[in-house]
Each structure stands twice: as structure tokens, then as C-alpha cells.
Amino acid sequence: MCPHPCEDACRRNLVDDPVAINHVKRFAADWDMNRAHPWRPRVAEHTGKRVAIVGAGPSGLSAANYLAIAGHGVTVFDAQPEPGGMMRYGIPEYRLPKATLDKEIDLIESLGVTIVCNKSLGTHLSLEELGRDFDAVYLAIGSWRATPLGIDGDNTEGVELGMNYLRHVVKGNDTPHQGADVLVIGGGNTAIDCARTALRKGAASVRLVYRRTREEMPAQAIEVEEAIREGVEMVFLAAPQKVSVTDDGKRRLHCMRMELGEPDRSGRRRPIPIEGSNFALDADLVIGAIGQNTDTGFLYNDLPVRLDKWGNVDIDGHTMLTSESKIFAGGDCVTGPATVIQAVAAGRRAAQAIGEYVTRGYIKPSHEDYACSRGSLEDLPQAEFEEFPHLDRAELSELDIAARLDGFPEVQHGLTEAQARAEAARCLTCGCSAQNTCLLRHEASDHEVMFAPTLHVRPRTPIVRDHPFIIRDQNKCISCGLCVAACSEIMGPGVLAFQFRDGLLRVCTSTGEPLTMTDCVSCGQCVRACPTGALDYERERGGVFSAINDPSKVVVGFVAPAVRAHVAKEYGIPHNEAAPFIAGLMRKVGFDKIFDFVFAADLTIVEETTEFFGRLEGRGKLPLYTSCCPGWVNYAERRYPGILPHLSSCKSPQQMMGTTVKKHFAAREDISLDNLYVVSIVPCMAKKAEAARPEFAPEGLRDVDAVLTTTEFLEMVQMLRLEKEDIEPAEFDAPYKQVSGAGVLFGASGGVAEAATRMAVEQLTGKPLRERLDYKPVEGLPYVKVAQIEAPGRTLRIAAISGLGNADPVIRRLLAGDDMGFDLVEIMACPGGCINGAGHPKPEHQGESQLREMILSNIDADAALRDSQKNPDILRLYSDFYGEPNSHLAHELLHTTYAPFRADALGAADA
């Protein structure tokens, strides 16, 4: 039904052929419709408002659909025996099967929409009555009145107008024309539909008369091509003059030859008669299909709705209100004959306007969101597209000519799944990834800024991919400096800087090296700070969806503590319901097994604290620096390799969980590693780089196959259209089901050290530590906080630092020989810890961090099990698999080593 103008603008045209967007969308719609339970939108709570819609065509049904979803009561009235409007009575069966249309209408009715047929305005209904009985009325009556030919003899028997002819065929009221000769007058889609329908009704010959040439026909080119293939003869440059009847009862169409002159206001060349070129065509049936208009005769004895000069209903384009209160209008009765898609769009806009009217009492005038473009295909540099390989476009299978003319079977069939996947893969993904989140666009839209091409064309620079997952597009950069500030002032590495070169101000690396060769720690805070999408990161959700939909794969997902804190805030979930809610959310997304990341945090605490005791006994350097944060580990390896001997050899919880699932769970459940797909859901982009490290991919199989940020996971939820009400709380799966409150604290700054201290204190004193650590700032170092614990024979000094820049003074003093008396130091790359990781969506206000930290703290306080070392599932894992903490197997699978990134880094000689 859609003429798919998007394909004309598709940049794949500059490579080979446009992506078959229409075909791919049809595949998706057919796939869903053929499921046992097609997707059905959630209906809002009933508002008590009632809306009447006159016309069950594409615009009316579209408005009914969206109004019902919004919770309004909707009744649709239609003059025809069955709903569908032009889709049923104007579009032939071979293009739009009635069974498909009925399925769509059934879905709309399932939302609570009532459709009443055989009720027409002016006969059974009036706007005045509807206005009294309903809160609003939407006129969607279409343009059903066929335009007369306006020539002598056009009322002769055997001369029919196009729309009437198509409607009669659908209703079975058409006159038989087996073996008849048929003439169709017109060049639009209706004329083509009439011609192809006549062939299917048994006409011996069908000729289409058009006063211009094929190039000027307003009908879709593919429809014209198909008509010619089926046997329709085209008579171009011929203008009908009159119709007469021959002695043998034939209809004779008298015509005059035309030639094309200058273009008229439609842009097509004007046909000019050629004097003395008259000729005649004989036929049994003449069908005039030169246009339609709106029949507003029902208004004569009703409300005085204002019409425009073309006889269409006049509306306020911003609100869709007519001249009469409560009466809205849209679709063909406003615009004149248009496409089904345009009518559907009008219905959706009307539903929004009507919804505001009946709930607020007023309508906020709509306006287009700000949009800018690089220009048309002609404006784009061809060389930019030369690197792409040529790939064949998918084509729909279709019936051969003989089969399609035997009745009204659907001519074209949809793509197969393999074809749809291959065709979607042809997409160049040229759209802006930040189009829905771009702060600059939001500001421009709010202030109604209009885009206009500049006189100076900004030179286009290639997209920079000099990092494993961070993408830099200078063409979108507005030089706001937020990324530079995030890197230097918030995080500390300071690897980004402004550079003015060749007359252009750009954000580059401060050294001019590729990003991956700098001290970049892959934290992603620059990406999170960017307001325009100039900085972005590669998503892994596509691979996760593919694995979920692969029946041979067992997809295991585990979720970090800080993620549940954000999800709890996002969905308004109490802290004590956060874990079951996110478990249910993961199940709904499609994970086969779901584990709690907190289990891995408990495992990390047991291993790290055992290592800590070993160092207290002289087996390794003190102070012990935690290694949970991959951003911090990257920083140490790249900028301060001299400190590497102080780092705990423990892998991060993510990698401990990954290797445990791949080694223990896979063997326990007898799952082949080729069929096991492990996904980590974290608030941290640096985890992506960590999972890709070669030491965490033994024999080429990664311990963690994919890493999703909180943002990516929520994007998947949105793509699946999941709402809070769709989620049934669930439990995490065995054998990694039970977790401690100590592990939950990993999500906030100081939490790792506190969890480790709980275990250490109990082992030293025999008593559990129940008070939270009393961290106090260090004089002169306000971002370094220290807690002191008295234990038999010694005092433990625990430090917690968040923000890499804040760690610099402590690290430099350590490298200079001053350990500041610390025994255990926790460093988190992001200020505040994981709750402020760049994998989270951007915070809406300053208090969000404190809210997330409070959620984690409350979860810990309410936990029945608060100590990692007492977790029964942890103890069982050691008993069944690892043996004991820091055992040989535990060291092999749960610990790692570090190496300087470059030889000239500070302290590298000491590493």
C-alpha cells in the first residue's frame, strides 16, 4: 500500500539499489500476524471519554487504534456494509487480500473499539447529534465521489466511473464482462486498478487511455509495469472528447491526439491538442478513472462545517479542528485523494490532538521536531560510497501471468526469513544514532529552530574508529567541550583535547595518537557526556538478540548490583523488589538462565580477602589495591605500571562469573561451550574492553561473550515494547542464586573495601562486623576517604577512592615510597563508583547518584545474609568445584596477571 518514498532517498542508491524497506517491513508485519498471539499494544486505563469516528477507512481506523490505546472509548460509524473504507472497496484483492485486512481490523477491535456499519452521515447520523453524545467527533469520510469525465455521453449505459466500478466488483454488483473489450480512462493508481481488475473479470482486451506519456503517469511505476505485463494496452497522448453508441451496441470513445508542451503547476508537461488528429476506440465497457473528490452533501442539513475552495473539509493544520467545536477531520476528506499511509498518519495525528482535547480541554499546537540533513543523494560525495560491496536487492516472489489472472489471488508474496535478514543487512545504517536522545535537537525543537543549509559547507571528515568500541564522528561535533571536561575533570586521564588544524576546531587525542594508544581507560564517560552523538559506542544487543532467538543456544545473563539500582529508580520499584523485578525483566527479554552478579561479587570477596590475608602475612606487596574496576586496571597498566604488583590478582566479578559459568555451570548442565552464550549486564563500558582481553578468551572462546550496558539493556526492553505491567517478578537461577548484602555494596564507592573488611574482621576477631565503615576524608585529599578498624594485634586502615584523577596523588606517593599507612585501597574509576558508570543513561538531576547509592545501602541493610563468606551457594561452589579459596584451580580460573601497556610509562621500570 505504501509507495515507499523512503527508498528513493535511501543512500544505498549510491552503491547499487535501495534497501527494500517496504518488503522488510512487510515481512515483520506478516511474521507477527501469523503468530498464534500477535503483538497487541497495552491499553491505558479507561479515561471515561468517548469519541465518535465517522469513516472506517485507513484514517478512521488509525485514529480509533491510537485513541483506544490511550484509554478512550471509541465508536466508529461507516456507511458501507463492512469496515475498511477504500482499503476494502477501492484496492483490489490481488493487492490487499481481504483476509489480511480483516486480521488488522480484528486487532483494532480487540482494543475495545466498536465498529458500526451501514450508518451514514446525513441519513442515519448527524454531526450535531454525535457532538451531543460524544466528547469529540473525528470526520474521516474519505474522498469517495468519483470525478465525472465531463464529456458528452459520459452518462451513457456502459460508461462507469472508476471508484464505482471497483466498489461494485467487491460487492458483486458489477456487470459480467467475460470476453468484453474494456477502455479505462486515466493515469493514476485507480485507473491501473480498474484495468487490472477488468482483466481478472474476464475481459478479452483492456486498453488504458491517457492524455500524457508513461513518464507523466501519477500511478506508481511498478503498478504500470505490472499492468503492461498482464496485457493492458497503453494508449498514450490521447484525450477523450465524447462517448457515443455504435449501431452494434458498442461504446465508441472519440479521442484527439495530444502533444506535450510546457510543464503545468503539477510539474508535468501540459498536453496540447493536435488539430485534425481525431480517432475513435470501440469497447463494451468504458471506465472513467480520472480522480475523486469529497462528497460533503451531508452537511446541507447539519452543522456548518467550513470547506476549502476545493470542497474539502477545512481544518486548523496544527490542531486538526474544523470550524465547529469538538469536530475534527483528517485524511482524504481534508487533503483530497492521497495514499493509505498518509491517511493512517493523519489518523494518528488526530488521535493525539483529540486525546489532548478531551483530557485537557485544549490542544497544544503540534510542530515538527528539528531535523537536519546532509542533503539529497545528488549532494553526497560518490567516493564516500565506493568502499561498499555491491549486494543484490531482495525481490518478492510473484505469481506468473496466467495464475494471477485466474481470479484475484495475491500477486506478490513476502520475503522469506533468510531474505529479510540479508536485505536488512544491506542497510548502511546512515541515520544518526542519537536522533531520539540528542540534547541539541531537543533544544532546537523546543525553540522551533529551522534548519537551513549554510553558505559554507563544512568539510566532511571520516568517522574515526580507533578504539575497540568508541566511535568518533567529528561531523556531529559542536565543540561544546563536555567530552574533554569529562575526561580531564571528572575522570582524570585527560586524553582528549581541542586541536585547531586546517581551519577546523576538532576534539582529538591530546597526543595526536589513536585513542587506543593513549591512556584512555575505556570508561566511556566522554560518550555519556556528548549531547549530539558525535561520540558513541558499538552496541552488542544485536548479537544478544540473535543468540536469544537461536534455539541451539543456551543464553545465560547476569546483572550487576548498580544496574538494579538504576532499574529500580527507572520503574519506581522499592529496593526490596528490585532483584525479583529485574530477574523477571531478563526472563521476559528472553534469557534462558539468569544469575545475580552479586554472587560473583561474593566470590570475589572470598578470593580477594584470602589474598589480602596472605599479603598481611608477607606473601605479596602491601597495600593491596582492588582490581574489580577494569577502568582502574587499564589506568594502572597504561599510566602507572609501577603499581601493578600492588594490584590484587583477582579477576573482576564479571570475569569470575564468566569463567565459572563456562567451566562449572556448563559441565554441571552438560552444555557444549559452542552452544553456551554468556551475557553480562553492567553499568560500565570498560567491561566491554575487559571481556575482549585475550587472556579472558582461552582457546579463542571468550568467558563473557557479550557485554550490555544498562542503556543497551533498557534499549532492548524498549525494542520489545515491554512495560512495567508486563513483568512478573522472578527468582535468579541455581546454582548461583543466593547472594549477600555485602556483594550488593560493590555498586557504590567504598563498597568493595567494606565487603572485604567484613570478612577480614570476622576472621580476625571471630565476630561479624555489623556497622557500616565510618569513612573520613584525608586532610589535603578530600576525595580520598579512610576507615580504621581495630583488630587483635593490628589496626587495619582501609582507603576508598573514586575518580581516577583523585587517585593520582596517592599513587604517586606510593611510587615514591610512601604507602600512607594503608592496608587495603579500593579504587573505582568513576566518581561515586559503578552507580555513576557511563553505561547508565544520563542522569536527569544531581540527586540521582545519592538515590541509587541509597537503594544499594537499603538492600544490604535488609538482606538476611550480609556476609559474602557465609553464602551457602559460594561454600557449595568451593566444595563441589574450586576446593578452597586461592586453591590451585581457583588461581588458574579466578585470578589473572597484569602487564605495562608501554615501556615509557611512569614507574614502568619498577613493574
TAGIBEL-V75063 format. One line per field, one symbol per residue. ss: DSSP state (H for helix, E for strand, - for the rest). A space follows every 50 residues. Layout:
ss=???
This chain:
ss=----HHHHH-HHHH------HHHHHHHHHHHHH----------------E EEEE---HHHHHHHHHHHH---EEEEE--------HHHH--------HHH HHHHHHHHHH---EEE----E---E-HHHHHHH--EEEE-----EE---- -E------EEEHHHHHHHHHH---------EEEEE---HHHHHHHHHHHH ----EEEEE----HHH----HHHHHHHHHH--EEE--EEEEEEEE----- EEEEEEEEEEEEE-----EEEEEEEEEEEEEEE-EEEE---EE---HHHH H-----E-----E-------E-----EEE--HHHH----HHHHHHHHHHH HHHHHHHHHH----------------HHH--HHHH------------E-- HHHH-------E----HHHHHHHHH-------------HHHHHHHH---- -------------E-----EEE-HHH-----HHHHHHHHHH----EEEEE E--EEEEEE-----HHH-------HHHHH-----EEE---HHHHHHHH-- ---EEEEEE-HHHHHHHHHHH---HHHHHHHHHHHHHHH---EEEEHHHH HHHHHHHHHHHHHHHH-------EE----HHHHHHHHH--HHHHHHE--E --HHHHHHHHHHHHHHHHH---HHHEEEEEEE---HHHHHH--HHH-HHH -----EEEEHHHHHHHHHH----HHH--------------HHHHHHH--- HHHHHHHHHHHHHHH----------EEE--EEEEEEEEEEE--EEEEEEE EE-HHHHHHHHHHHH--------EEEEE-----HHH-----------HHH HHHHHHHHHHHH-----HHH-HHHHHHHHHHH-----HHHHHHHE----- -------HHH-
